[in-house]
Amino acid sequence: NQTIEAEIETIDGIIMTQACDIENQKIDNIILCSITSKHDFESQMIAMQKSNKEIKKNIESIIKGQQNAYHIINQYKTESFSQDYFIINFKDIFSIPVKLAKNIAFTNGRRLRLCPPYREHLSQAFARYFMRVGLPINIHID
């Protein structure tokens, strides 16, 4: 008998797996990326002793797509529901079984979903992060 230690962690995440693959039962695991509210992201940066100017510049660069490891989704507000902006971190990727993901979704109840074209915009940003190619030698023109 062999014992394996594992750490179980609860995260706030967004599903990156294509909805059609989930619906058509073409996958065994769901891919998630961690998400952080803009407020919590700013708090983390303050803890790293970043100035308000640096924090604002950092968030603006995420909005402009200049930090390919991050993506931001808009806030949502109605009379009955309010949600902050969320920053998605493509460096923090998790995989969980479909059945577990569905159980968690059922337990958590109602939640917001991205609609087209925002969902496709997110998928495209995720793909750009993974399709980066670093060259062994940079091109320098004299």
C-alpha angles and dihedrals in degrees: 000000000000125000120214122194118218134180116220114205131182115218138177104242147164123225112245097179113106111262092226091058090052094045093047092045093238095140138054098203136040120225116222133183121205118253130200128192114245088244093055091043090054090047090053091051091049088052087055087055095248116160122241088250091054092047092050091047091049093051092045090053090052090051090051091050093244093129103060094190090065138054129184128214124201128259119257126213134175132151091269102034138037129183130177125229110281128215115210118210112210090189091067105066125167135184124207132172115269092238092054091047091051091049091051091047090050092048093047093050125198118019138164122264129202114246127210129307091024092056091053091045089055092047090050092051090049091051092048090055092055099039095060113129122201115204119221090227125032118229113247120185114204 
